[in-house]
Amino acid sequence: MAEPGDPDLSKDKPAPRPEADPDAEVGFCSPDALAGRPRAVEPEPEAAPEHEPVAGAVSKPEPEPEPEPEPEPDATPAWSPPPRRDPVDNLPEPEGMMGLYTVYALILFAIPTFGVSAVVGLLAVMMRDVPTHAVAASHHVFQVRTLWAAAVVAVLGVILIVVNAGVFVLFLLVLWVLMRGAWGSWMLKSRRAIPNPRSWWI
């Protein structure tokens, strides 16, 4: 405590600057520091610029989109042809169709039955009237000529067996009867007339 008469030393001390806060420098809070000072706003860090593609650099390929599932194929294959309607279905059925088929069957079975079925077929066609339908009439004439020719050649072949030529004649007769019987059946199934029923060939 200063005694009277002592010089006033407080006048010689400089007044502390209000902006200087020595306690703040050593970590203490002074009344001035507690009063608060406006804190300088730190600038926000700038966003890092996007890397521009370098010329010549290989960029990663973007992933390809997944392919859409293909529709299930149709049960019908594409290569299969469209159903074709047989023009035979539109043709009228000749009269006596079953009788004509029966005679052709007897002609074809003439070989395994040694001509017995051919004799039955010959009797069947001779007892029937000639059909009026053009297709049926052509088959009727074809069957009659086939059976009569087969009967005559068969008798001739049996006679020629004596001179060793009958076997050859009978063999040719078998081929001829089978060929005419099969071809006539196919033409009848197609409901087509025999082009030349009086011919000795097909």
C-alpha positions as a Markdown table, in Angstrom:
| # | Residue | x | y | z |
|---|---|---|---|---|
| 1 | Met | 0.0 | 0.0 | 0.0 |
| 2 | Ala | 1.4 | 3.4 | -1.0 |
| 3 | Glu | 2.2 | 5.8 | 1.8 |
| 4 | Pro | 1.6 | 9.5 | 1.5 |
| 5 | Gly | 4.4 | 11.3 | -0.1 |
| 6 | Asp | 5.4 | 8.4 | -2.3 |
| 7 | Pro | 5.4 | 9.1 | -6.0 |
| 8 | Asp | 2.4 | 7.8 | -7.9 |
| 9 | Leu | 3.9 | 5.1 | -10.1 |
| 10 | Ser | 0.6 | 4.2 | -11.6 |
| 11 | Lys | 0.8 | 7.2 | -13.8 |
| 12 | Asp | 4.0 | 5.9 | -15.3 |
| 13 | Lys | 2.5 | 2.5 | -16.3 |
| 14 | Pro | 0.9 | 2.3 | -19.7 |
| 15 | Ala | -2.7 | 1.4 | -19.7 |
| 16 | Pro | -3.3 | -2.1 | -21.0 |
| 17 | Arg | -4.6 | -2.1 | -24.5 |
| 18 | Pro | -8.2 | -3.3 | -24.6 |
| 19 | Glu | -7.5 | -5.6 | -27.5 |
| 20 | Ala | -4.5 | -7.2 | -25.8 |
| 21 | Asp | -5.5 | -10.1 | -23.6 |
| 22 | Pro | -2.4 | -11.6 | -22.0 |
| 23 | Asp | -4.4 | -14.3 | -20.2 |
| 24 | Ala | -5.7 | -15.6 | -23.5 |
| 25 | Glu | -2.2 | -16.2 | -24.6 |
| 26 | Val | -1.5 | -18.6 | -21.7 |
| 27 | Gly | -4.8 | -20.3 | -21.8 |
| 28 | Phe | -6.7 | -18.4 | -19.1 |
| 29 | Cys | -10.0 | -16.7 | -19.7 |
| 30 | Ser | -10.2 | -13.1 | -18.7 |
| 31 | Pro | -13.4 | -11.1 | -18.3 |
| 32 | Asp | -12.7 | -9.6 | -21.7 |
| 33 | Ala | -12.4 | -13.1 | -23.2 |
| 34 | Leu | -15.6 | -14.2 | -21.4 |
| 35 | Ala | -17.4 | -11.2 | -22.8 |
| 36 | Gly | -16.7 | -12.7 | -26.1 |
| 37 | Arg | -15.2 | -11.5 | -29.3 |
| 38 | Pro | -16.7 | -11.9 | -32.7 |
| 39 | Arg | -15.2 | -15.0 | -34.1 |
| 40 | Ala | -13.9 | -14.8 | -37.6 |
| 41 | Val | -15.9 | -17.0 | -40.0 |
| 42 | Glu | -13.6 | -19.4 | -41.6 |
| 43 | Pro | -14.2 | -19.8 | -45.3 |
| 44 | Glu | -15.6 | -23.1 | -46.3 |
| 45 | Pro | -13.2 | -25.4 | -48.2 |
| 46 | Glu | -13.7 | -25.3 | -51.9 |
| 47 | Ala | -15.0 | -28.4 | -53.5 |
| 48 | Ala | -12.4 | -30.4 | -55.3 |
| 49 | Pro | -12.7 | -29.8 | -59.0 |
| 50 | Glu | -13.8 | -32.9 | -61.0 |
| 51 | His | -11.1 | -34.5 | -62.9 |
| 52 | Glu | -11.4 | -33.8 | -66.5 |
| 53 | Pro | -10.6 | -36.7 | -68.9 |
| 54 | Val | -7.1 | -36.7 | -69.9 |
| 55 | Ala | -6.6 | -36.9 | -73.7 |
| 56 | Gly | -5.5 | -40.4 | -74.6 |
| 57 | Ala | -6.6 | -42.0 | -71.3 |
| 58 | Val | -8.7 | -45.1 | -71.6 |
| 59 | Ser | -12.1 | -44.7 | -70.0 |
| 60 | Lys | -13.8 | -47.6 | -68.3 |
| 61 | Pro | -16.6 | -48.9 | -70.4 |
| 62 | Glu | -20.1 | -48.4 | -69.0 |
| 63 | Pro | -21.8 | -51.7 | -68.0 |
| 64 | Glu | -24.1 | -52.9 | -70.7 |
| 65 | Pro | -27.8 | -53.2 | -69.8 |
| 66 | Glu | -29.0 | -56.7 | -69.3 |
| 67 | Pro | -30.7 | -58.1 | -72.3 |
| 68 | Glu | -34.5 | -58.6 | -72.1 |
| 69 | Pro | -35.6 | -62.2 | -71.9 |
| 70 | Glu | -36.7 | -63.5 | -75.3 |
| 71 | Pro | -40.3 | -64.6 | -75.6 |
| 72 | Glu | -40.8 | -68.3 | -75.5 |
| 73 | Pro | -40.9 | -69.9 | -79.0 |
| 74 | Asp | -44.1 | -71.2 | -80.3 |
| 75 | Ala | -44.7 | -74.9 | -80.0 |
| 76 | Thr | -45.0 | -75.1 | -83.8 |
| 77 | Pro | -41.5 | -74.9 | -85.4 |
| 78 | Ala | -41.0 | -72.1 | -87.8 |
| 79 | Trp | -39.8 | -74.5 | -90.5 |
| 80 | Ser | -42.9 | -76.6 | -90.5 |
| 81 | Pro | -45.1 | -76.0 | -93.5 |
| 82 | Pro | -48.7 | -74.8 | -93.0 |
| 83 | Pro | -51.2 | -77.5 | -93.0 |
| 84 | Arg | -52.2 | -78.2 | -96.6 |
| 85 | Arg | -55.7 | -79.3 | -97.5 |
| 86 | Asp | -55.6 | -82.1 | -99.9 |
| 87 | Pro | -57.6 | -81.2 | -103.0 |
| 88 | Val | -58.8 | -84.8 | -103.1 |
| 89 | Asp | -61.1 | -84.0 | -100.2 |
| 90 | Asn | -63.1 | -81.7 | -102.4 |
| 91 | Leu | -63.6 | -84.3 | -105.2 |
| 92 | Pro | -66.9 | -86.3 | -105.2 |
| 93 | Glu | -66.6 | -89.9 | -104.2 |
| 94 | Pro | -67.1 | -92.3 | -107.1 |
| 95 | Glu | -69.9 | -94.7 | -106.9 |
| 96 | Gly | -69.1 | -98.2 | -105.8 |
| 97 | Met | -65.9 | -97.1 | -104.1 |
| 98 | Met | -65.7 | -100.1 | -101.7 |
| 99 | Gly | -66.4 | -102.5 | -104.6 |
| 100 | Leu | -63.5 | -101.1 | -106.6 |
| 101 | Tyr | -61.2 | -101.3 | -103.6 |
| 102 | Thr | -62.2 | -104.9 | -103.0 |
| 103 | Val | -61.3 | -105.9 | -106.6 |
| 104 | Tyr | -57.9 | -104.2 | -106.3 |
| 105 | Ala | -57.3 | -106.1 | -103.1 |
| 106 | Leu | -58.2 | -109.4 | -104.8 |
| 107 | Ile | -55.8 | -108.5 | -107.7 |
| 108 | Leu | -52.9 | -107.9 | -105.2 |
| 109 | Phe | -53.6 | -111.1 | -103.3 |
| 110 | Ala | -53.7 | -113.2 | -106.5 |
| 111 | Ile | -50.0 | -114.0 | -106.1 |
| 112 | Pro | -50.0 | -115.4 | -102.5 |
| 113 | Thr | -53.2 | -117.3 | -103.2 |
| 114 | Phe | -51.9 | -118.7 | -106.5 |
| 115 | Gly | -54.6 | -117.0 | -108.6 |
| 116 | Val | -57.6 | -118.0 | -106.5 |
| 117 | Ser | -58.4 | -114.4 | -105.5 |
| 118 | Ala | -57.9 | -113.2 | -109.1 |
| 119 | Val | -60.6 | -115.7 | -110.2 |
| 120 | Val | -63.0 | -114.3 | -107.5 |
| 121 | Gly | -62.2 | -110.8 | -108.6 |
| 122 | Leu | -62.9 | -111.6 | -112.2 |
| 123 | Leu | -66.3 | -113.0 | -111.3 |
| 124 | Ala | -67.1 | -110.0 | -109.2 |
| 125 | Val | -66.3 | -107.4 | -112.0 |
| 126 | Met | -68.2 | -109.5 | -114.7 |
| 127 | Met | -71.3 | -109.7 | -112.6 |
| 128 | Arg | -71.4 | -105.9 | -111.9 |
| 129 | Asp | -72.7 | -103.3 | -114.3 |
| 130 | Val | -70.4 | -100.7 | -115.7 |
| 131 | Pro | -70.6 | -97.6 | -113.4 |
| 132 | Thr | -71.9 | -94.3 | -114.8 |
| 133 | His | -69.4 | -92.2 | -113.0 |
| 134 | Ala | -66.4 | -91.4 | -115.3 |
| 135 | Val | -63.8 | -92.2 | -112.6 |
| 136 | Ala | -65.4 | -95.4 | -111.5 |
| 137 | Ala | -66.0 | -96.5 | -115.1 |
| 138 | Ser | -62.3 | -96.1 | -116.0 |
| 139 | His | -61.3 | -98.2 | -113.0 |
| 140 | His | -63.9 | -100.9 | -113.8 |
| 141 | Val | -62.5 | -101.2 | -117.4 |
| 142 | Phe | -58.9 | -101.3 | -116.0 |
| 143 | Gln | -59.7 | -104.1 | -113.6 |
| 144 | Val | -61.6 | -106.2 | -116.2 |
| 145 | Arg | -58.7 | -106.0 | -118.7 |
| 146 | Thr | -56.1 | -106.7 | -115.9 |
| 147 | Leu | -57.9 | -109.8 | -114.7 |
| 148 | Trp | -58.7 | -111.2 | -118.2 |
| 149 | Ala | -55.1 | -110.7 | -119.3 |
| 150 | Ala | -53.8 | -112.3 | -116.2 |
| 151 | Ala | -56.0 | -115.3 | -116.6 |
| 152 | Val | -55.0 | -115.9 | -120.2 |
| 153 | Val | -51.3 | -115.4 | -119.6 |
| 154 | Ala | -51.4 | -117.7 | -116.5 |
| 155 | Val | -52.9 | -120.5 | -118.6 |
| 156 | Leu | -50.2 | -119.9 | -121.3 |
| 157 | Gly | -47.5 | -119.9 | -118.7 |
| 158 | Val | -48.6 | -123.2 | -117.2 |
| 159 | Ile | -48.6 | -124.7 | -120.8 |
| 160 | Leu | -45.1 | -123.3 | -121.5 |
| 161 | Ile | -43.7 | -125.0 | -118.4 |
| 162 | Val | -43.3 | -128.1 | -120.6 |
| 163 | Val | -40.7 | -126.3 | -122.7 |
| 164 | Asn | -39.0 | -124.6 | -119.7 |
| 165 | Ala | -40.4 | -121.1 | -120.7 |
| 166 | Gly | -43.4 | -121.1 | -118.4 |
| 167 | Val | -41.5 | -120.0 | -115.3 |
| 168 | Phe | -40.2 | -116.9 | -117.0 |
| 169 | Val | -43.7 | -116.0 | -118.3 |
| 170 | Leu | -45.3 | -116.5 | -114.9 |
| 171 | Phe | -42.6 | -114.4 | -113.2 |
| 172 | Leu | -43.3 | -111.5 | -115.6 |
| 173 | Leu | -47.0 | -112.0 | -115.0 |
| 174 | Val | -46.5 | -111.6 | -111.3 |
| 175 | Leu | -44.7 | -108.3 | -111.7 |
| 176 | Trp | -47.2 | -107.0 | -114.2 |
| 177 | Val | -50.2 | -107.8 | -111.9 |
| 178 | Leu | -48.7 | -106.3 | -108.8 |
| 179 | Met | -47.7 | -103.1 | -110.7 |
| 180 | Arg | -51.2 | -102.6 | -112.2 |
| 181 | Gly | -53.0 | -103.5 | -108.9 |
| 182 | Ala | -50.8 | -101.0 | -106.8 |
| 183 | Trp | -51.1 | -98.2 | -109.4 |
| 184 | Gly | -54.8 | -98.6 | -109.8 |
| 185 | Ser | -55.3 | -98.5 | -106.0 |
| 186 | Trp | -53.3 | -95.4 | -105.7 |
| 187 | Met | -55.2 | -93.7 | -108.5 |
| 188 | Leu | -58.5 | -94.7 | -106.9 |
| 189 | Lys | -57.4 | -93.3 | -103.5 |
| 190 | Ser | -56.5 | -90.1 | -105.2 |
| 191 | Arg | -60.0 | -90.2 | -106.8 |
| 192 | Arg | -58.5 | -89.8 | -110.3 |
| 193 | Ala | -59.5 | -91.7 | -113.4 |
| 194 | Ile | -57.2 | -94.1 | -115.2 |
| 195 | Pro | -55.9 | -92.0 | -118.2 |
| 196 | Asn | -56.0 | -94.9 | -120.7 |
| 197 | Pro | -57.9 | -97.9 | -119.1 |
| 198 | Arg | -57.7 | -100.0 | -122.2 |
| 199 | Ser | -53.9 | -99.9 | -122.3 |
| 200 | Trp | -51.9 | -103.0 | -121.4 |
| 201 | Trp | -49.5 | -100.8 | -119.4 |
| 202 | Ile | -50.2 | -98.2 | -116.7 |
